[in-house]
Amino acid sequence: MLNPNLPEAELLKSLLQPLLEDFHYWFERSANLLETEEIGFISAEDQADLLARVKQAQQEVSAASALFHATGGQVGIETAALMPWHRLLAECWQVSARFRSLQSAKPGK
C-alpha cells in the first residue's frame, strides 16, 4: 500500500527504482534464454529479432536507471516509455512459458 504522506520524490524512488530493477532482472533472464537455447517453435530469425529487441530494451533500461540515479531519483519515466518494455517482457514470458512447458513434456524429463 502506498503511503500518501511520502514526499513526491520519495514516492517516485519507492516505485520507480524497484520497477527498473525488475525490468533489468527479467530482460537479463530473457536474453540468457534466447542466447543459450534453441527455441523450436519460433524461427531462428524471429528468435534473433526478439533477442535484439531485448538487448535494445536492456540498453534503454540501463540509460533510464543511470539518469534516475544521477539525479538522485528526481527524474521519472513517462508511461509511454515503460509500456513497450512491459509488452516486450510479456512476449518474452510467453515464449519462456511455452518453452519450459515443452521441455517438461519431453520424455525423460
N, CA, C and O of each residue as an XYZ file, in Angstrom:
436
protein
N       0.841     -1.176      0.000
C       0.000      0.000      0.000
C       0.884      1.237      0.000
O       1.867      1.313      0.738
N       0.531      2.188     -0.821
C       1.306      3.417     -0.906
C       1.032      4.307      0.292
O      -0.094      4.383      0.783
N       2.062      4.969      0.747
C       1.939      5.894      1.856
C       1.682      7.284      1.301
O       2.575      7.864      0.684
N       0.476      7.844      1.502
C       0.162      9.158      0.947
C       0.952     10.288      1.594
O       0.949     11.408      1.082
N       1.627     10.018      2.708
C       2.399     11.039      3.400
C       3.829     11.157      2.885
O       4.559     12.058      3.298
N       4.240     10.259      1.989
C       5.590     10.340      1.429
C       5.711     11.563      0.529
O       4.798     11.857     -0.242
N       6.833     12.278      0.621
C       7.063     13.357     -0.336
C       7.135     12.777     -1.750
O       7.461     11.604     -1.930
N       6.831     13.596     -2.735
C       6.764     13.127     -4.119
C       8.050     12.432     -4.567
O       7.986     11.390     -5.220
N       9.210     12.987     -4.229
C      10.484     12.388     -4.641
C      10.662     11.013     -4.013
O      11.141     10.091     -4.674
N      10.290     10.863     -2.761
C      10.417      9.567     -2.091
C       9.433      8.559     -2.670
O       9.757      7.378     -2.798
N       8.252      9.009     -3.015
C       7.270      8.140     -3.639
C       7.792      7.651     -4.988
O       7.670      6.472     -5.320
N       8.375      8.568     -5.762
C       8.949      8.214     -7.054
C      10.049      7.164     -6.878
O      10.090      6.179     -7.615
N      10.934      7.373     -5.910
C      12.007      6.408     -5.647
C      11.441      5.056     -5.241
O      11.917      4.017     -5.698
N      10.424      5.066     -4.384
C       9.889      3.800     -3.876
C       9.184      3.000     -4.962
O       9.051      1.782     -4.839
N       8.730      3.660     -6.019
C       8.057      2.966     -7.117
C       8.982      2.669     -8.285
O       9.013      1.549     -8.794
N       9.728      3.666     -8.703
C      10.495      3.547     -9.931
C      11.751      2.693     -9.780
O      12.067      1.906    -10.672
N      12.457      2.833     -8.688
C      13.692      2.064     -8.520
C      13.429      0.555     -8.567
O      14.122     -0.145     -9.305
N      12.455      0.021     -7.811
C      12.190     -1.423     -7.910
C      11.687     -1.837     -9.295
O      11.982     -2.938     -9.759
N      10.937     -0.969     -9.946
C      10.441     -1.283    -11.287
C      11.602     -1.409    -12.270
O      11.641     -2.347    -13.067
N      12.533     -0.485    -12.218
C      13.703     -0.554    -13.095
C      14.538     -1.796    -12.801
O      15.055     -2.434    -13.718
N      14.667     -2.138    -11.515
C      15.398     -3.344    -11.142
C      14.707     -4.589    -11.686
O      15.370     -5.515    -12.152
N      13.378     -4.612    -11.627
C      12.617     -5.744    -12.180
C      12.821     -5.855    -13.695
O      13.055     -6.946    -14.216
N      12.733     -4.732    -14.391
C      12.964     -4.763    -15.836
C      14.354     -5.312    -16.136
O      14.521     -6.158    -17.014
N      15.344     -4.825    -15.402
C      16.715     -5.292    -15.614
C      16.798     -6.803    -15.406
O      17.369     -7.507    -16.239
N      16.245     -7.304    -14.323
C      16.290     -8.731    -13.993
C      15.620     -9.576    -15.073
O      16.199    -10.557    -15.540
N      14.410     -9.205    -15.469
C      13.660    -10.023    -16.421
C      14.222     -9.940    -17.833
O      14.177    -10.921    -18.574
N      14.752     -8.782    -18.215
C      15.394     -8.711    -19.526
C      16.672     -9.542    -19.543
O      16.993    -10.154    -20.562
N      17.395     -9.573    -18.450
C      18.604    -10.394    -18.366
C      18.257    -11.873    -18.499
O      18.921    -12.607    -19.230
N      17.228    -12.303    -17.799
C      16.794    -13.710    -17.909
C      16.329    -14.043    -19.317
O      16.626    -15.115    -19.845
N      15.597    -13.116    -19.918
C      15.107    -13.341    -21.282
C      16.267    -13.438    -22.266
O      16.283    -14.322    -23.122
N      17.227    -12.544    -22.149
C      18.395    -12.572    -23.037
C      19.150    -13.884    -22.865
O      19.585    -14.486    -23.847
N      19.305    -14.325    -21.629
C      20.014    -15.577    -21.368
C      19.303    -16.752    -22.049
O      19.956    -17.583    -22.679
N      17.996    -16.826    -21.932
C      17.247    -17.898    -22.579
C      17.425    -17.845    -24.091
O      17.695    -18.863    -24.727
N      17.273    -16.662    -24.656
C      17.349    -16.515    -26.104
C      18.749    -16.769    -26.657
O      18.901    -17.198    -27.800
N      19.768    -16.503    -25.845
C      21.157    -16.715    -26.276
C      21.610    -18.161    -26.123
O      22.492    -18.617    -26.852
N      21.013    -18.883    -25.183
C      21.544    -20.207    -24.856
C      20.680    -21.377    -25.309
O      21.144    -22.517    -25.300
N      19.460    -21.128    -25.697
C      18.552    -22.223    -26.053
C      18.072    -22.086    -27.492
O      17.878    -20.981    -28.000
N      17.889    -23.210    -28.123
C      17.253    -23.237    -29.438
C      15.761    -23.429    -29.180
O      15.335    -24.458    -28.656
N      14.997    -22.447    -29.549
C      13.563    -22.473    -29.270
C      12.863    -22.922    -30.543
O      12.695    -22.152    -31.488
N      12.464    -24.175    -30.544
C      11.992    -24.830    -31.753
C      10.686    -24.318    -32.341
O      10.424    -24.542    -33.523
N       9.868    -23.644    -31.562
C       8.567    -23.208    -32.070
C       8.589    -21.807    -32.669
O       7.561    -21.308    -33.127
N       9.759    -21.172    -32.666
C       9.916    -19.911    -33.412
C      11.138    -20.067    -34.318
O      12.060    -20.826    -34.022
N      11.119    -19.345    -35.404
C      12.239    -19.449    -36.342
C      13.492    -18.823    -35.725
O      13.410    -18.001    -34.813
N      14.637    -19.229    -36.239
C      15.909    -18.659    -35.774
C      15.923    -17.150    -36.002
O      16.460    -16.393    -35.193
N      15.331    -16.727    -37.107
C      15.265    -15.297    -37.421
C      14.402    -14.551    -36.398
O      14.774    -13.470    -35.941
N      13.262    -15.122    -36.043
C      12.393    -14.489    -35.037
C      13.040    -14.479    -33.663
O      12.883    -13.523    -32.903
N      13.773    -15.551    -33.342
C      14.473    -15.606    -32.063
C      15.563    -14.527    -32.019
O      15.727    -13.851    -31.004
N      16.296    -14.371    -33.108
C      17.338    -13.343    -33.176
C      16.729    -11.946    -33.082
O      17.297    -11.059    -32.446
N      15.570    -11.752    -33.719
C      14.883    -10.464    -33.652
C      14.435    -10.163    -32.220
O      14.606     -9.047    -31.731
N      13.863    -11.165    -31.557
C      13.426    -10.977    -30.172
C      14.621    -10.660    -29.282
O      14.542     -9.777    -28.427
N      15.721    -11.369    -29.476
C      16.927    -11.096    -28.693
C      17.431     -9.676    -28.943
O      17.830     -8.989    -28.002
N      17.418     -9.235    -30.179
C      17.868     -7.870    -30.497
C      16.981     -6.841    -29.805
O      17.470     -5.831    -29.299
N      15.678     -7.101    -29.786
C      14.761     -6.172    -29.106
C      14.985     -6.176    -27.601
O      14.878     -5.134    -26.956
N      15.293     -7.337    -27.039
C      15.592     -7.420    -25.607
C      16.883     -6.655    -25.300
O      16.946     -5.911    -24.322
N      17.902     -6.835    -26.126
C      19.175     -6.121    -25.920
C      18.964     -4.605    -25.993
O      19.531     -3.858    -25.195
N      18.153     -4.158    -26.946
C      17.846     -2.729    -27.071
C      17.133     -2.230    -25.813
O      17.456     -1.165    -25.287
N      16.168     -3.005    -25.341
C      15.441     -2.622    -24.130
C      16.373     -2.590    -22.918
O      16.239     -1.725    -22.052
N      17.313     -3.529    -22.857
C      18.288     -3.523    -21.757
C      19.086     -2.221    -21.759
O      19.324     -1.633    -20.704
N      19.490     -1.780    -22.925
C      20.238     -0.521    -23.018
C      19.373      0.659    -22.576
O      19.846      1.559    -21.882
N      18.112      0.647    -22.979
C      17.206      1.726    -22.601
C      16.978      1.745    -21.089
O      16.985      2.809    -20.470
N      16.775      0.565    -20.496
C      16.580      0.476    -19.046
C      17.842      0.928    -18.320
O      17.760      1.637    -17.317
N      18.994      0.528    -18.814
C      20.259      0.958    -18.188
C      20.413      2.472    -18.252
O      20.839      3.095    -17.279
N      20.070      3.064    -19.388
C      20.156      4.522    -19.522
C      19.177      5.215    -18.576
O      19.525      6.205    -17.932
N      17.963      4.697    -18.494
C      16.973      5.285    -17.589
C      17.419      5.155    -16.136
O      17.256      6.086    -15.347
N      17.982      4.002    -15.787
C      18.480      3.794    -14.423
C      19.622      4.744    -14.102
O      19.673      5.321    -13.016
N      20.537      4.905    -15.050
C      21.675      5.816    -14.844
C      21.195      7.241    -14.633
O      21.690      7.942    -13.751
N      20.240      7.669    -15.432
C      19.689      9.026    -15.281
C      18.962      9.164    -13.953
O      19.098     10.173    -13.262
N      18.199      8.155    -13.606
C      17.469      8.168    -12.335
C      18.433      8.303    -11.162
O      18.201      9.102    -10.255
N      19.520      7.520    -11.176
C      20.488      7.557    -10.082
C      21.327      8.832    -10.118
O      21.657      9.379     -9.065
N      21.675      9.310    -11.301
C      22.488     10.537    -11.421
C      21.755     11.754    -10.885
O      22.381     12.709    -10.425
N      20.437     11.721    -10.942
C      19.647     12.862    -10.465
C      19.135     12.645     -9.046
O      18.322     13.421     -8.546
N      19.615     11.588     -8.406
C      19.166     11.314     -7.042
C      17.699     10.927     -6.971
O      17.031     11.170     -5.966
N      17.210     10.333     -8.027
C      15.821      9.896     -8.047
C      14.829     11.005     -8.298
O      13.649     10.876     -7.970
N      15.296     12.088     -8.875
C      14.428     13.245     -9.115
C      13.756     13.226    -10.481
O      12.962     14.113    -10.794
N      14.071     12.215    -11.304
C      13.540     12.157    -12.663
C      12.669     10.919    -12.792
O      13.055      9.825    -12.379
N      11.501     11.103    -13.365
C      10.606      9.982    -13.611
C      10.742      9.492    -15.038
O      11.567      9.986    -15.807
N       9.924      8.519    -15.377
C       9.887      7.980    -16.730
C       8.436      7.990    -17.186
O       7.540      7.549    -16.467
N       8.223      8.495    -18.378
C       6.879      8.532    -18.936
C       6.325      7.115    -19.083
O       7.050      6.181    -19.427
N       5.048      6.978    -18.821
C       4.384      5.687    -19.007
C       4.534      5.206    -20.443
O       4.636      4.004    -20.688
N       4.547      6.128    -21.383
C       4.705      5.765    -22.796
C       6.046      5.080    -23.051
O       6.164      4.297    -23.993
N       7.050      5.359    -22.234
C       8.350      4.694    -22.374
C       8.341      3.326    -21.694
O       9.035      2.409    -22.134
N       7.570      3.188    -20.640
C       7.510      1.927    -19.904
C       6.687      0.860    -20.613
O       7.005     -0.326    -20.530
N       5.649      1.265    -21.299
C       4.721      0.297    -21.898
C       5.380     -0.615    -22.939
O       5.092     -1.812    -22.939
N       6.245     -0.117    -23.823
C       6.910     -1.047    -24.754
C       7.766     -2.083    -24.023
O       7.846     -3.232    -24.456
N       8.402     -1.690    -22.928
C       9.183     -2.643    -22.145
C       8.265     -3.708    -21.556
O       8.579     -4.898    -21.573
N       7.146     -3.266    -21.044
C       6.188     -4.200    -20.454
C       5.658     -5.174    -21.506
O       5.562     -6.374    -21.247
N       5.314     -4.667    -22.683
C       4.816     -5.536    -23.760
C       5.895     -6.530    -24.197
O       5.602     -7.698    -24.450
N       7.136     -6.064    -24.282
C       8.232     -6.954    -24.671
C       8.435     -8.044    -23.626
O       8.644     -9.206    -23.974
N       8.374     -7.681    -22.358
C       8.519     -8.701    -21.325
C       7.374     -9.699    -21.374
O       7.589    -10.894    -21.172
N       6.170     -9.232    -21.636
C       5.034    -10.150    -21.754
C       5.270    -11.138    -22.899
O       4.962    -12.323    -22.777
N       5.812    -10.651    -23.996
C       6.147    -11.522    -25.126
C       7.213    -12.543    -24.721
O       7.104    -13.726    -25.044
N       8.229    -12.082    -24.019
C       9.298    -12.978    -23.566
C       8.763    -14.017    -22.582
O       9.141    -15.186    -22.652
N       7.889    -13.602    -21.669
C       7.316    -14.545    -20.704
C       6.502    -15.624    -21.410
O       6.528    -16.786    -21.005
N       5.782    -15.247    -22.459
C       5.003    -16.231    -23.214
C       5.928    -17.251    -23.880
O       5.673    -18.454    -23.834
N       6.986    -16.765    -24.488
C       7.955    -17.663    -25.127
C       8.583    -18.579    -24.075
O       8.689    -19.787    -24.287
N       8.992    -18.014    -22.957
C       9.627    -18.790    -21.897
C       8.673    -19.836    -21.331
O       9.063    -20.986    -21.130
N       7.438    -19.449    -21.075
C       6.467    -20.396    -20.514
C       6.213    -21.548    -21.479
O       6.148    -22.708    -21.073
N       6.074    -21.224    -22.739
C       5.843    -22.288    -23.729
C       7.076    -23.183    -23.847
O       6.952    -24.405    -23.922
N       8.259    -22.580    -23.864
C       9.498    -23.346    -23.948
C       9.622    -24.290    -22.752
O       9.907    -25.475    -22.927
N       9.412    -23.779    -21.549
C       9.523    -24.603    -20.332
C       8.468    -25.716    -20.339
O       8.747    -26.844    -19.933
N       7.274    -25.396    -20.795
C       6.212    -26.396    -20.866
C       6.593    -27.528    -21.818
O       6.411    -28.704    -21.502
N       7.118    -27.167    -22.974
C       7.533    -28.177    -23.947
C       8.722    -28.988    -23.418
O       8.808    -30.192    -23.660
N       9.628    -28.337    -22.705
C      10.793    -29.031    -22.139
C      10.346    -30.053    -21.103
O      10.855    -31.173    -21.067
N       9.395    -29.664    -20.262
C       8.954    -30.580    -19.193
C       8.119    -31.722    -19.753
O       7.990    -32.761    -19.106
N       7.553    -31.551    -20.937
C       6.741    -32.606    -21.550
C       7.583    -33.632    -22.311
O       7.065    -34.673    -22.716
N       8.853    -33.356    -22.508
C       9.725    -34.285    -23.226
C       9.920    -35.558    -22.399
O      10.014    -35.504    -21.173
N       9.979    -36.689    -23.078
C      10.243    -37.940    -22.353
C      11.587    -37.886    -21.636
O      12.567    -37.349    -22.151
N      11.605    -38.449    -20.452
C      12.839    -38.474    -19.671
C      13.033    -37.239    -18.810
O      14.037    -37.117    -18.108
N      12.101    -36.347    -18.859
C      12.207    -35.119    -18.045
C      11.362    -35.232    -16.800
O      11.323    -34.302    -15.994
